[in-house]
Amino acid sequence: MRRTTLTAGIALAAAVALTASTATLPAAAAPAPALAALAAPDISVTNVQAHLSQLQSIATSNGGHRRAGSAGYTASVSYVKSKLQAAGYTVTEQNCTGCTYPGNNVIAEWPGGPADQVIMFGAHLDGVSAGPGINDNGSGSSVLLENALVLAQQNPTMTKRVRFAWWNGEEQGLQGSKFYVNSLSAAQKGYIKGYYNFDMVASTNGGYFINRVTSTTAAPLKAYWDSLGLAPEENVEGQGRSDDYSFQQAGIPTSGYAMGASARKTSAQASKWGGTANASYDPCYHASCDTTSNINATGLNRSADGVAYAIWDQAVGTGTPTNNFSVAVSPTSGSIAQGASTTATVSTATTSGSAQTVALSASGAPSGVTVSFSPASVTSGGSSTMTVAASSTAATGTYTITVTGTGSVARTTTYTLTVTGTGGCAGGQVVGNSGFESGATVWTSSSGVITTDQGQPARSGSYKAWLNGYGSSHTDSLSQSLTVPAGCATYTLSFWLHVDTAETTSSTAYDKLTVQVGSTTLATYSNLTAATGYVQRTFNAAAYAGQTVTLKFTGVEDASLQTSFVIDDVTLTAS
């Protein structure tokens, strides 16, 4: 949720420390009355929490936060998008060029139902730089993600179109959602019959709040929480402070769930819902302690199931689900020279109903490039090898190839192809800023990793990458995306590594450095690898020819006795 100026009383309450516990909210509820959307599925809170754990891991690996425009936010977008694409969604990334920190909104629409009758569900995916942003707003983002995956898995008959959105730049003033709404035509705005927003839905001392609680749009959200005997209240604290406001200002009906931020719980609310009176709903609001420990699982579960109830109530019919499948390609990008070729794997999965035959095709290839599949059709659940070949006169540049699987429905995924004009082996060294002498340029790293600190000397020049060395539990990362040319005879990845440790064991690897290219782990080093000076490490990288891959170093240190992993002069040379 976007911060507003706190009064002195509220600011004092926001500092009250509470212990995160599902016991702060009542677990029992009054008997549920009959509900209209009886077919709505039970959303697994365990699965929602797994998404939260992934967002926590992303923040930990990217400077401790997921602020809009940061590496942590970009990785969050990639995580959400990959899950949705694997489930069969066609996902659009909308770049918010007007945001303070430019970044992408993620839009995913389930194809059933009329296109001019849209029910939209949104949550902001960004956090603040002070912490990982798990309740604010990993909670709303993860609740929506799991609901989207369950909708795809069940594939019911739809009476309306369901659209999901994850917003950039909410914390800077609802910028991503404003950008999206302003990009719509008057007709497109009219298609959206209701927008539901979910921001901070697992506050540890929270209450049960609904935006515009007495409105017609709010009715299904209220009906579900009423069925649990919760007696939800109006979300007074959140008025005008989250992304529903962008839609409300455009005349689109809105509602949504929230469980509170820095405002204080009243005595009456504590009596009704449990928790601590005169203390903030979320004691870790916009703070470093907003981690996975700052989540109330009971509230999270009730919010997730309430979203499912609203989806089924508003947009799901009573017909029989059809057979459905998903399609994905790995890797998602590649580079080839004129006269060369590369391959990727197209995989399919049955997402509902029975397995079916899926015919594979591709579109968007430039002149002189052919795309073929072996086999050309698979039974959903199977995979095919996609071969992309460029003639000697193929058009150079970067292109988006759409891979389509056609069965009872059509599902698509995309592959980014770069065609170079050199012909044969382009050769050369492809790691940017390989000696780190340009500082953090090109590389993505944890804070302080690329440094001139003389505590560990560089092998050459002044800069090097120094991972760990704290003598306490700590994780550092260093990565760069590389485009490896095709058609060469040799590919050599090389880096110089110095391992310095205070550990005294000769048998136990307490602190570890993992080296990965893409999803493949090339090597793991540890305190047992310690040696005086730098040692050159080399690997055959021919398996990545013609691909765009990420080279990543991850250092993990335990709670005591430092181990420093110092890296310099990283190269990947094709010849």
N, C-alpha and C positions, 0 to 999 in steps of 0.2 A: 504494500500500500504506500502511496505517495505520502511523504511526511508533511504535516502542517505545523505551524508555530504552536508550541505547547505552552499552556499557562503554567505558572509556578507550581500549582497543586498537582497538575497532571504530570509535569516533568519529574516531581518528587516521586509520584506513584510509579512512574516508569522505571525507577531505579530499584524498586523493591525486588529482592531476590526470592524466587520461588523454586521449589524442586519440581522438575517435570515428572508428571505421573498421570497415568490414565485414571487414577483414583480421584483427581480433582474435579471431575465431572461425573455425574451419576451414571452407573452402568445399567441400572435397571430402568425400565420404563413402564408406563401404564399400558394395559392391553390395547392393541392396535385395532381401530375400527376398520371396516371393510374399505379397501382402496380400489379406485378404478383401474389402475395399471397393474393388475395382479401378475402380469407376465414379466414385469421388470425384473432383471436378474439381480442377484446379490453380488455386489462388487467386492472382490477379495481385498481386504485392507492390507494383507501381507504383500500382495502385488503392488499396491500403491506405495507401501513403505520401501519396496525394492527400488522403485523409481526415485524416491527421496534419497536413498543411499547412493544411487548413481550420481545425482546432482551434488550431493555432498562430496563424493570422490572427485567430480569435475572441479568443484571449487578448490579443494585441497591441492589439486595438481596445477592450479592456475592462479596462484597468489592469494588464495583464501577467499575468493569472492566470485560472483557471477554478474557483475555490473554490466549494464548495457554497453555494447561496443567493445567489451573486453574479450580476451581469449576464453575466459570461463563462460561468457554468454554464447560465444560462437560454438563452443563445445556442447553447450546445453541445447542449442538449436539442432546440431547434428544428431544428438541422442534422440530427441523427440522425433525428428524427421525420419531417422532410420527405423524406428519402431513403427511409425505410421506406414511407411512405404512397404515394410515387410508384411503388414497386415492387409495390404491391398489398396491403400489410399493413394490418390494422386495428390502430391503435396506441392504447394506453391510457396516460395520464399519471396516476400515483398520487402524490398530494401527501403527503409525509412530514411530517405535522404534529408528530410527536415528535422531529424532527431538530433539532439545535442551530441549523442554518441551514435553515429550511423550504424545500424544493424538491421537484421531481418525479422519481420513478423513471419510467423509460420501459419499458413492457412491450409486446412485439410477438410474436404467435403465428401461425405458419403453419397454415392451416386443415386440412391433410390429416392423416389418421391418427386413431385413437380418442382422444377427449377425456380419457379416464381413464388414458391411457398417455403420460405427458409426459416428454420429455428436455429439460432446461433448460440454457441457456448464458448466463452472466452476466459482467459486468465493471463496475467502478465508473467512472463518467463524470467525477466530480469530481477536482480536484487540490488543492494547497495554495496559500496566498496568496503563497508565495515565488517562484513561477515558473509557466510555462505548463502544466506537467504533461503533457509529451508522451510520455515513456516511462511515467511513473506518473500517469495510466494511459490516456493517449491510445492507447498501443499495444494494450492489450487491447480497448478500446472500438472501435478501428478495425478490428482483426482480426475481431471479431464482426459489425460492420456490413457489411463486405464479404462475409463468409460468408452473412449473411442475404440480401443482394442477389443473390448467386449462386444460393442455394436458390430464391428466387422466380423468377429468370430461367429456371432449368432445370425447375422445377415437376415434380419426379419423383413417382412413386407413393410414398406414405408408409405405413410400418407403425406408426409412433408419431407423436405430436404433438410438434413442436419449438417451444419457447418461448425467446425471447431477452429479456434484461433488461439495462438500464444503470442503475446505482445512484447515488443521491444520498447524501452524508454518510458515505462509507466512512472518510474521513480523520479524522472525529470519533468513530470507534468502531463502524464497520459499521452505522451507524444506518438507512440506507435499506433494506438487505437484511433487517435485523431487523424493521423495520416491516412489510415485505412478508410475511415468513414468519408474523409474528404475526397478520396480517390473514386468513390462510387457515384454513378449517375443517379438522378432522381428516381428513375425506374428501379435501379438496383437497390436503393435504400428502401423503396416500397415493397420489394420482395421479402425483406427481413421482417417477419411477423412478431419476433420477440428475440431479445438479446439477454442472455443470462451470464452474469459475471461471478467469478469465484476467487476471492482474495483473502488469504489468511483464514483457512478453514480448519485449523487444528491448534488454536491457541491454548496453552497449557492451563490458564486460568480463565478460559473463554466463556462466552455466552453464546446463545443461539440467535443470530440476527439475520433478517431478510431485508433486502433492499426493496422499498415500496411494498411493504408487507401486505397491505390491503388491496393491492392492484390485482386485476384479472391475470396479468402475466405471472405474478407471484403465486397464484393459487396452487399449482402442483408442488412447488417447493414447500409451501406452508402445509399442504395436506399431508405430506410425508412426515415432516417434523411434528405436526399435530398428532399423527398416528402413534408417535412414540411418547406422547404426553409431555412434550418439551415446552409448549406455549411460547413460541419464538416472538421476538420483539423487533421493532423497526431498527434498522441499522443507522442510527443517528450519527455516530462517529464517522462513518464512511461516506456520508453524503458529499458528492462532488469530488471525492478523493481517489476513485478508481475508475477503471476503463468503461464501466457502464455509463458514466457521465458523458463520454464522447458520443455514444449512441442516443442517449436521452436528449442531448442538445440537437440532434438531427431529427427528432420527432419519432424515434423508434422505441416501442415499449420495452422496458427493461426490468430486470430483477436480479437476484443472486443471493448466495449465502456468504456470510462472514462470521467469524468468532471473536473479533475484536483485536485492537492494537494497543495503544498506550493509554487509552482512557481507563478509568477505574471502575471495577465491579461494585455495584451498590449492594447494600445489605439485603435488599429484597431479591436481587438476582442471585446472590450467594445462597440464600435460603431456598430458592427455586431450583437452581442448577448445580449447587455445590461450589467448591472453590473458596477463595479468600476474598472477603469484602474489603473495600478501600485499597485494593492492590490492582495494578494494571492487568488487563486481559492477557497480554503477552509481555512478560518481563524482559524478553530478549529482543524486543522490537528494534530493528535497525542496529543490532549489536553483534559483536563477534560470537556471542553464545547462541545465535540462531542457527543451531545445528540440528542433526537428527535427534538429539536429546531434548530438543525444544518442541516436541510434537506430542499432542494428546491423541492417542490411537482411537479412543472412543469417539471423539468429535470428528476425527478424520474419516472413520468408518461411516458415521451417520451422514456426513456430507457427501461421500462417494455414492452411497445408496440413494440419497435424495436426488442427486443428479440423474442417476439411472431412472428413477421414477419419473422425473420430468421429461426425459427423452422419450420414454415409452408412452407416457400420457399424451405428449404433444405431437409425436411424429411417427409412432409405430402402429401398423394395422394388425389385423388378426390372421392374415394369410399364412401359407406354409413357406418357410424359408427356402430359398433356392440354393443350388450348389454354387460354391464360390471358391476362389483361389487367389493367391498373391504371386507376384513375380518380382525378382530382384536380380541385380547384376553385380559381380565382384571380380576385379576392382571396379570402381565407378568411373574411372578415367584412365586414359592411356595416351601415349605419344608414339607416332611412327614417322619415319622418313619416307619420302617418295621412293617407291619400289620395294617397301618392306611391309610386314604384317605383324599383328599382335593378336592375342586371344584373351578372352574373359569368360567367366562361368555364369550362365544364366540359370538361376534356381527358381523353382516354383514350390508352392505349398498349398494344400487343401485347407481353406479357412472355415468352411461350413459345408454341410451336406456330404455328398459322395465325391470321390476322385473323378476327374474328367480329363478328356484329351484336350491339350492346349497347343495350338499352332503358334509358332514364333515367327515374328517378322520385325523389320527395322525400317525406320524412316528418318530423314534428316541428314543422310550422308552426303558429303559434297561431291562434286564431279570428280570421277576417277577413283572413288572409294567404294568398295563392295563390302557388304556385311552378309555373312552366311552362318547357318546354325547346323550343328551336328549332334543329335538328330534335329530335324526341322520341326518336330512336334514331340511332346512328352506327355506322360500322364502326370497330372498335378501331384507334386511331391517329388518329381524327378528333376534332373538338370540337363543342360545342353552346353556344348562349347561354342561360343560365338567367336568367329574369326573375322577380323577387320583388316582388309588388305588395301594398300594404296598403290596405284599405278605410278609409273615414272613421271607422269604428267598430272598427277592428282593436285587439286586445288589446295594450296597451303592455308593454314589458319586454324582456329579453334572452333569446333562445332558441337552441338548437342544432338546426339543420336537418340531417338525414342525407340525403345524396345517394347513391342506389344505382344502380349499373350492373349490369344483369342480362343475362348471356349463358349460356355453358355453366356458369359459376359466377356468384356475386354478389360484387361488390366495392363498398365504401362509402368515403365521405369526408365531412367535416363542414364546415358553414358557420355561423358565428355571426351571428345577426341581432338588431339592436336596433331596436325600434319605439318612436318617440317620440309623445307625445300632443298635440303642439302643432298639428298639421295644417298643410299648406303648408310655408312656409319657417320653420324655427326661428330662423335667423339668429344673429348674434352672433360674437364672437371666441372661437376654440376652443383656442388655444395656452395651456397652463398656465404660470404663472410666466414670462410672456413677457419681462419685463425682468430676470429672474434675481435679483430683490431678495429672494427667499426661499431663496437659495443653490442647492443641488443638488436641491431639491424638484421632483418631476415629471420632470425631465430625467435622462437617463442619459449620463454623460460620462466621459472619461479623467480621471485624477487631476490636480487643479490647474487644470482648464479653466475652471470657474466660480469667479471670484475677484474680490477687491477690490484686488488688487495695483495700485499706482499707476504701475507701469512703462508701462502703457497705460491711459488714462482711459476710464471708462464714458461712453456718450453721454448717459445720464440715470441718476440714482440713483448707487449705489455699486458695484453688481455688473455684470459683463459676462462673456461667454464668450471666453476668449483661447486660441486654438489655435496651437500651434507657437511659434516665436520662440526656439528653443534654439540655432540655428546648428550643429546636428548632425543625423544621421539620426533622424527622430522622426515618429511618427504619432499624431494626436489625433482623437477623435471626440466628437460631441455629437448626441443624438437624443431624440425624443419621439414617442410614439404619439398620433395625432390621430383623432378621430371627426368627420368632415365632414358636416354636415346636408344633407339632400336638399331639392329643391324650390325652391331660391333662384335669384335672377336673376344675381347676381354672386358670385364667390369670388376674393378677392385675398390672396395670400401676400406678406408684406412683411417685410424685415429690414434693419437698418442695418449696413453692413460697413466697417471701416477696415482697409486693408492697408498695413503698414509693413515695409520690407525694407532689408537691407544689401547685397543683390545689386546689381551695377553694370551688368549686361547690359540691353540694350534689345530683345533678340530671342529669348532663350531662357527658357522657363518652367521654372525649376529646382524651385520649391516651389509646390504646388497645393492649392486648397480645392475640394472637390466638394460640390455641394448636390443631394440626392436626395429624392424623395418616392416611397415604395415602391421599386420597381426602376427607376424612371425618373430619369435625371440631368437636372436642370433647368438647371444652369450649372456652369462650372468657372472659378475665378479663380486668379490666380498672382501671383508677384512682379512681373509686367508690369502688374498692375492697381493697383499701389501709388499712393496719393494722400493728400494731406493731409486729415485729418478723416474723418468718416463719410459714406458715400454710401448712399442708400436704394436697395434692389433690390426689385422687385416682379414677380410672376408671376400669371398666370391659373390658378387651381386648380380650375376647373369640372370637369375630368376626374375629380376625386376625390369628387364629390358623392355622398353616401350610403354612403361607404366608411370603414373604419378603416385608416389608413395610417401609416407611420413617416416622419417628417421627419428627415433625417440630414445632418449636416455632417461631412466627413472632411478633415482637413488632413494633408498629407504633405510633409515637409521633407527636403532632401538633406543631404549630409555637412558642408557649410560655408555660412557667411553666412546669418544668420537672416532669416526672413520670418514676421511675426506676422499672423494673421488674427483680427481682433477683431470680435465680433458682439454686437449689442444690440437690444432692442425687436423681438422676433420676433412676428408676428401672422399669423393666417389668419382673415379676416373674411368671413362670408357675409351677404348682404343681399338 
